[in-house]
Amino acid sequence: MPSTIVDVQMTVGDVMIRPATAADAGGIREIRNDAILTSTAIWTGITQSMSEAAAWVDEHLERDSMVVAECDGFVLGYGCWAPWRAKEGYRFTAEDSVYLADGHRGRGIGALLLNAVIASARAAGMHTMIADIEAGNLASIALHQRLGFETIGTVKQAGTKFDRWLDLTILQLML
Ligand SMILES: CC(C)(COP(=O)(O)OP(=O)(O)OC[C@H]1O[C@@H](n2cnc3c(N)ncnc32)[C@H](O)[C@@H]1OP(=O)(O)O)[C@@H](O)C(=O)NCCC(=O)NCCS
């Protein structure tokens, strides 16, 4: 079956945006676990084991919904989409995620990844994309607004981590 993401593969400077493969699971896990341990971007403190990370990446590979940013053989970041909610009535609504390793942010790579994720969701026939973002995550909110997402609103104290309440800002892009 032709890949929907391959169509948006590109190289910008020394960074290549390409579809993820199973071999990227270790690099993706490292970035994801760092965000789990050090930030409020992911609302859990439970890190992924290698087998959990491989299974999670595989789920995305099956729906062709994950891209990575690679430089010199290293995964600098990843972007993906997945169903926003499990019930079948939500099946045309995707939720996106974009994560870069510390030290590689603010260079435009997040925008390249999110553009590729949007293109993939469109190609898969998704109707709309939602971003659930911790209200204080100004970089992620700016990234999404830059790519055309509209701010829908903020749910106050929707979650908790590091012994404080977290507000959830919801943004949406019609695909
Ligand atoms: C959020 C994240 C993916 C953004 O990726 P990035 O590569 O740093 O962003 P880009 O360089 O592509 O910037 C995209 C836009 O957002 C803006 N932006 C980026 N970082 C910003 C910041 N800290 N504050 C304000 N605006 C910011 C940029 O100015 C740019 O807009 P412009 O083109 O009008 O200048 C990245 O910062 C990251 O990985 N953060 C940690 C993980 C995370 O929070 N992920 C999102 C979870 S919801």
The ligand as an ORCA input file, in Angstrom:
! r2SCAN-3c Opt
* xyz 0 1
  C       6.456     22.685     21.027
  C       7.590     22.322     20.077
  C       7.265     21.019     19.377
  C       7.702     23.452     19.030
  O       8.648     23.050     18.050
  P       9.805     24.061     17.602
  O      10.623     23.411     16.566
  O      10.504     24.545     18.821
  O       8.945     25.252     16.979
  P       9.311     26.049     15.652
  O      10.734     26.502     15.722
  O       8.913     25.219     14.462
  O       8.363     27.293     15.789
  C       7.024     27.299     15.312
  C       6.386     28.627     15.682
  O       6.188     28.685     17.099
  C       6.885     29.804     17.660
  N       7.557     29.400     18.888
  C       8.397     28.346     19.040
  N       8.845     28.315     20.322
  C       8.260     29.358     20.960
  C       8.315     29.825     22.292
  N       9.079     29.218     23.223
  N       7.568     30.907     22.616
  C       6.801     31.522     21.686
  N       6.720     31.129     20.392
  C       7.435     30.047     20.047
  C       7.921     30.184     16.640
  O       8.231     31.543     16.748
  C       7.293     29.807     15.333
  O       6.454     30.829     14.859
  P       6.985     31.808     13.671
  O       7.253     30.906     12.494
  O       5.848     32.737     13.490
  O       8.223     32.432     14.185
  C       8.949     22.215     20.825
  O       9.200     23.421     21.497
  C       9.007     21.050     21.795
  O       9.331     19.935     21.417
  N       8.688     21.315     23.094
  C       8.708     20.279     24.123
  C       7.652     19.203     23.888
  C       6.262     19.769     23.802
  O       5.851     20.607     24.604
  N       5.505     19.291     22.819
  C       4.116     19.705     22.579
  C       3.204     19.054     23.526
  S       1.521     19.646     23.325
*
